[in-house]
Amino acid sequence: MFWIGHRSGLDRFDRTTGRVSLHIPLEDRSWLQFHEDRYGVFWLIYGADNTLATLDRRSGTVTRHPIECEGLSGSKLDSVFAMFEDRDGFMWFATRRNGLVKLDRPQKRFVRYRNNPEDNTRMAADRLTTIYQDREGNYWIGLDEAPPNFFLSRPPLFENLTQAAMRTESPRKIVVFKDRGGTLWLGSEKALWKIRRNTGERPTPDSSLSSVVSMAEQEPDVLWLVGNFRGLIRIHQKSGQIKVYRPDPTNPNALNTNQIERILIARNGTPWLATWDGLAKLDRETDWFTVYRNKVGSGYHGLLFRFQTARFLARCGISNRRGNG
C-alpha cells in the first residue's frame, strides 16, 4: 500500500486496483509529514501549528499528542518540524521551542534535550528544523539560527570534565582518583574536586585540600591524601572527619617529613609513604610512623623512591592497584 498526502488529507492507495482504499480527512493541510515506525505506529505532523499525532488505520481515527512547553512563556503547546526513527527504533522529534524530544516508550512520555548556555556540551539552540543519523550512528541536528550540531550515539572514549564551575581553576591537574563508590576525585593546585558522574551533580571543590599529589582508598569510607608539603591527610567520607599528620619535632613517632611523593596501601591495610626522607609506614592502631632510610643518608630516591621495585612491593605486600599518583 502507498500513503499519499495531498490538499484534501491523507489517502491509502492500493497499487493492485489503482484505487484509494481509505481517505483520512484533515482539517488543516498546510503542513503534512507521516512515518510508520517499526512497531506499526503511524505518525503524523500536520496543520498550521505542526501538530504531532498518530493514525489508527483500522478506524481512521487521528489522535493528537501535544508536546507541552515546560518553563516557557507563550503558548503551552509546541510545534514539531521533523520526526525521525533511529536504528534502535527510538522516535525523535525536532521542535520549535522544546529542542530535541525523544519518545520513551516504556514510560509513555517525552524526554526533552534543550540548550543550556552554561554547558557547551548541549545544543546551541532550542529551535530545531531536522534530525538525521549518519552511517556511523552519529546524530545531526539542523538548527534554525545556528550551524548544525551533532552528538554521538555512544559515549566517547574521552570525557571532558572541564565544566563551567571548574574553568576558574588552574588547568594543571595533579592527580585523578576513582574510589570504590564511583566518585571521581581530581586534585588541582587550588582545590580538591569531588565529581559524582552518575548523579550529574555539579563538581564541589574543597580549597582547604589543595595540591594533592597522590591518593589511596583504605576501605569504602576512608580516603588517604598526600598534599605537596601538606603532610598526610585521612578523610572519613561518611562523617566528614579529617585528620592531618604532620612532622612534630617533640614526637619521635610522628610523620618524618611533609615532602611526600606517593602513598600506597598494603594488602593488610597499612599505609606506606614514599618521602624525601625515606620510606615511612603508619601503624593504624597507634598512629605511629616507622621510617626506613638507606645507609647513605639521603632519602629513598630512584626506583625504590617511586614504589617501582617489584621485589620490594611483594615483600611488603603492597598492591599498586589501590593507590594513584
C-alpha positions as CSV (number, residue, x, y, z in Angstrom):
1,M,0.0,0.0,0.0
2,F,1.0,3.6,-0.7
3,W,0.1,6.5,1.5
4,I,-0.3,9.8,-0.3
5,G,-0.6,13.2,1.3
6,H,-2.5,16.0,-0.6
7,R,-4.6,19.1,0.0
8,S,-7.7,17.1,1.0
9,G,-5.9,15.0,3.6
10,L,-4.3,11.5,3.5
11,D,-5.1,8.6,1.2
12,R,-4.2,4.9,1.3
13,F,-3.6,3.9,-2.3
14,D,-4.0,0.2,-3.4
15,R,-1.5,-0.4,-6.2
16,T,-3.2,-3.6,-7.3
17,T,-6.6,-1.9,-8.0
18,G,-5.3,1.5,-8.7
19,R,-7.9,3.0,-6.3
20,V,-7.9,4.7,-2.9
21,S,-9.0,2.3,-0.2
22,L,-9.1,4.7,2.7
23,H,-9.3,8.5,2.9
24,I,-8.3,10.4,6.1
25,P,-9.7,14.0,6.0
26,L,-7.5,16.5,7.9
27,E,-9.0,19.9,8.9
28,D,-5.8,21.7,8.1
29,R,-3.3,20.5,5.5
30,S,-0.9,23.4,5.3
31,W,1.8,21.1,6.6
32,L,1.9,17.3,6.4
33,Q,4.5,14.6,7.2
34,F,3.9,11.0,8.0
35,H,6.0,7.9,9.0
36,E,5.3,4.3,10.1
37,D,7.8,3.1,12.7
38,R,8.9,-0.5,13.2
39,Y,6.3,-1.0,15.9
40,G,3.5,-0.2,13.4
41,V,2.7,3.2,14.8
42,F,1.7,5.6,12.0
43,W,2.9,9.1,13.0
44,L,1.6,12.4,11.5
45,I,2.8,16.0,11.7
46,Y,0.1,18.3,10.2
47,G,-1.7,21.6,10.4
48,A,-0.7,25.2,10.8
49,D,0.6,24.5,14.3
50,N,2.6,21.4,13.2
51,T,0.7,19.1,15.5
52,L,2.1,15.7,16.3
53,A,-0.5,12.9,16.0
54,T,-0.9,9.1,15.3
55,L,-3.3,7.4,13.0
56,D,-5.3,4.3,13.7
57,R,-5.6,2.8,10.2
58,R,-8.4,0.5,11.1
59,S,-10.8,3.1,12.4
60,G,-9.3,6.1,10.6
61,T,-9.0,7.9,13.9
62,V,-6.4,10.6,14.3
63,T,-5.1,11.2,17.9
64,R,-3.1,14.3,18.8
65,H,-0.1,14.0,21.0
66,P,0.7,17.6,22.2
67,I,4.2,18.4,23.4
68,E,3.9,20.9,26.2
69,C,6.4,23.8,26.6
70,E,7.6,23.4,30.2
71,G,9.0,26.5,31.7
72,L,8.5,28.6,28.6
73,S,6.2,31.7,28.1
74,G,3.6,32.0,25.5
75,S,1.7,29.0,24.0
76,K,1.7,25.9,26.2
77,L,1.9,23.6,23.2
78,D,4.9,23.2,20.9
79,S,5.2,22.7,17.1
80,V,7.1,19.8,15.6
81,F,9.1,20.5,12.5
82,A,10.5,17.0,11.8
83,M,10.5,13.4,13.1
84,F,13.0,10.6,12.7
85,E,13.3,6.9,13.7
86,D,16.9,5.9,14.5
87,R,18.5,2.5,14.0
88,D,17.5,1.3,17.5
89,G,13.8,2.2,17.0
90,F,13.7,5.4,19.0
91,M,11.5,8.2,17.7
92,W,13.0,11.7,17.7
93,F,11.2,15.0,17.1
94,A,12.6,18.3,16.2
95,T,10.5,21.1,17.8
96,R,10.2,24.8,17.6
97,R,10.9,25.7,21.2
98,N,11.5,22.5,23.2
99,G,14.7,21.5,21.5
100,L,15.1,17.8,20.7
101,V,12.4,15.4,22.0
102,K,12.7,11.6,22.3
103,L,9.8,9.2,22.9
104,D,10.3,7.0,25.9
105,R,8.0,4.1,25.0
106,P,8.2,2.1,28.3
107,Q,7.3,5.2,30.4
108,K,4.9,6.6,27.7
109,R,6.4,10.0,28.0
110,F,8.5,12.5,26.0
111,V,12.1,13.3,27.1
112,R,13.5,16.7,26.2
113,Y,17.0,17.7,25.4
114,R,17.4,21.5,25.4
115,N,20.0,24.2,25.2
116,N,21.9,25.3,28.4
117,P,24.1,28.5,27.9
118,E,26.3,27.4,30.8
119,D,27.1,24.0,29.3
120,N,28.9,23.9,25.9
121,T,28.1,20.2,25.5
122,R,24.4,21.0,25.0
123,M,22.7,22.0,21.8
124,A,23.4,25.6,20.6
125,A,19.7,26.5,20.4
126,D,16.2,25.1,21.1
127,R,14.6,25.9,17.7
128,L,15.3,22.8,15.6
129,T,14.4,22.1,11.9
130,T,15.5,18.5,11.3
131,I,17.4,15.5,12.7
132,Y,19.4,12.8,10.9
133,Q,21.6,9.8,11.8
134,D,24.7,9.1,9.7
135,R,26.2,5.7,8.8
136,E,28.5,5.8,11.9
137,G,25.5,6.3,14.2
138,N,26.0,10.0,15.0
139,Y,23.0,12.3,15.2
140,W,23.0,15.5,13.2
141,I,20.6,18.3,14.2
142,G,19.6,21.2,12.0
143,L,19.1,24.5,13.8
144,D,17.0,27.5,12.7
145,E,19.5,30.2,13.6
146,A,22.8,28.3,14.2
147,P,25.2,25.9,12.4
148,P,24.3,22.2,12.6
149,N,25.1,20.3,15.8
150,F,25.8,16.6,16.3
151,F,26.1,14.2,19.2
152,L,27.3,10.6,19.5
153,S,25.1,7.6,19.8
154,R,27.7,6.0,22.2
155,P,29.8,7.6,25.0
156,P,33.1,9.0,23.7
157,L,36.4,7.3,24.6
158,F,37.4,10.5,26.5
159,E,35.1,12.7,28.6
160,N,35.6,16.4,29.1
161,L,35.3,17.2,32.8
162,T,36.1,20.9,32.4
163,Q,32.7,22.2,33.3
164,A,31.8,25.8,33.8
165,A,32.3,25.6,37.6
166,M,35.9,24.5,37.1
167,R,37.1,26.9,34.5
168,T,38.3,29.4,37.0
169,E,40.8,26.8,38.4
170,S,44.3,26.2,37.2
171,P,44.3,23.9,34.1
172,R,47.1,21.9,35.6
173,K,45.7,18.8,37.2
174,I,48.0,16.9,39.6
175,V,46.1,13.7,40.4
176,V,42.9,11.8,39.4
177,F,41.5,9.1,41.6
178,K,38.3,7.0,41.4
179,D,37.0,5.4,44.7
180,R,35.0,2.2,45.1
181,G,31.7,4.1,45.1
182,G,32.4,5.6,41.7
183,T,33.2,9.1,42.8
184,L,35.9,10.8,40.9
185,W,38.4,12.9,42.8
186,L,40.5,15.5,41.0
187,G,43.3,17.3,42.8
188,S,44.3,20.6,41.3
189,E,46.7,23.2,42.5
190,K,44.0,25.2,44.2
191,A,41.5,22.6,45.4
192,L,40.3,19.0,45.6
193,W,37.3,18.4,43.4
194,K,34.7,15.8,44.1
195,I,32.8,14.7,41.0
196,R,29.8,12.3,41.1
197,R,29.4,11.4,37.5
198,N,26.5,9.0,37.9
199,T,24.2,11.6,39.6
200,G,25.0,14.6,37.4
201,E,25.8,16.8,40.4
202,R,28.0,19.9,39.8
203,P,31.6,19.3,41.0
204,T,32.2,20.5,44.5
205,P,35.7,22.0,45.4
206,D,37.4,22.0,48.8
207,S,40.1,24.7,48.7
208,S,41.5,23.6,52.1
209,L,42.8,20.4,50.4
210,S,44.9,21.8,47.6
211,S,48.0,20.5,45.8
212,V,47.2,16.8,46.2
213,V,49.8,14.6,44.6
214,S,48.6,11.1,45.5
215,M,45.5,9.4,46.8
216,A,44.6,5.9,48.0
217,E,41.5,4.2,49.5
218,Q,41.9,2.0,52.5
219,E,38.2,0.9,52.7
220,P,35.0,2.3,51.2
221,D,34.8,5.0,53.9
222,V,38.4,6.0,54.4
223,L,40.4,8.1,51.8
224,W,44.0,9.0,52.2
225,L,45.6,12.1,50.5
226,V,49.1,13.2,50.2
227,G,49.4,17.0,49.7
228,N,52.5,18.7,48.3
229,F,54.3,19.9,51.5
230,R,51.0,19.4,53.4
231,G,51.6,16.1,55.1
232,L,49.3,13.0,55.2
233,I,45.6,13.5,55.3
234,R,42.9,10.9,56.2
235,I,39.2,11.6,55.3
236,H,36.2,9.6,56.6
237,Q,33.7,10.3,53.9
238,K,30.5,9.5,55.8
239,S,31.3,11.6,58.8
240,G,33.4,14.2,57.1
241,Q,36.1,13.8,59.7
242,I,39.5,14.9,58.6
243,K,42.8,14.1,60.3
244,V,46.1,15.6,59.2
245,Y,49.5,14.0,60.0
246,R,52.5,16.4,60.1
247,P,56.0,16.3,61.5
248,D,56.4,17.1,65.2
249,P,59.9,17.6,66.5
250,T,58.8,16.7,70.0
251,N,57.3,13.4,69.0
252,P,59.8,10.7,67.6
253,N,56.9,8.6,66.3
254,A,55.3,11.4,64.2
255,L,55.5,11.8,60.5
256,N,59.1,12.3,59.4
257,T,58.5,14.9,56.7
258,N,55.9,16.9,54.8
259,Q,57.7,16.2,51.5
260,I,55.7,13.1,50.4
261,E,55.5,11.9,46.8
262,R,53.3,8.8,46.9
263,I,51.0,6.7,49.1
264,L,50.1,3.1,48.6
265,I,48.0,0.7,50.8
266,A,49.4,-2.7,51.6
267,R,47.1,-5.8,51.5
268,N,46.8,-5.7,55.2
269,G,45.6,-2.1,55.1
270,T,48.9,-0.5,56.2
271,P,49.6,2.9,54.5
272,W,53.2,3.3,53.1
273,L,54.6,6.6,52.1
274,A,57.5,7.4,49.6
275,T,59.0,10.6,51.1
276,W,62.1,12.8,50.5
277,D,63.4,11.4,53.9
278,G,62.9,7.7,53.4
279,L,60.1,5.1,53.3
280,A,57.5,5.6,56.0
281,K,54.9,3.2,57.4
282,L,51.9,4.1,59.5
283,D,50.7,1.8,62.3
284,R,47.0,2.2,62.2
285,E,46.5,1.2,65.8
286,T,49.0,3.5,67.5
287,D,49.2,6.2,64.7
288,W,53.0,5.9,65.0
289,F,55.3,6.1,61.9
290,T,58.2,3.9,61.2
291,V,60.8,5.2,58.8
292,Y,63.2,3.2,56.7
293,R,66.2,5.0,55.3
294,N,69.1,3.9,53.2
295,K,72.6,3.7,54.6
296,V,73.9,6.6,52.5
297,G,71.9,9.0,54.5
298,S,69.6,10.7,52.0
299,G,66.0,9.6,51.2
300,Y,64.8,6.7,49.1
301,H,65.5,8.0,45.6
302,G,65.3,6.2,42.2
303,L,63.3,3.0,41.9
304,L,62.5,2.5,45.5
305,F,61.5,6.1,45.9
306,R,58.8,5.7,43.3
307,F,57.5,2.3,44.6
308,Q,58.5,0.6,41.4
309,T,60.7,-2.2,42.7
310,A,58.5,-5.3,42.2
311,R,60.5,-7.4,44.7
312,F,60.1,-4.8,47.4
313,L,56.4,-4.5,46.7
314,A,55.9,-8.2,47.0
315,R,57.9,-8.3,50.2
316,C,55.8,-5.6,51.8
317,G,52.5,-6.9,50.5
318,I,51.8,-3.7,48.7
319,S,49.3,-3.6,45.8
320,N,49.8,-0.7,43.4
321,R,46.2,-1.1,42.2
322,R,44.8,0.6,45.3
323,G,46.6,3.9,45.1
324,N,47.1,6.6,42.4
325,G,49.6,9.4,42.0
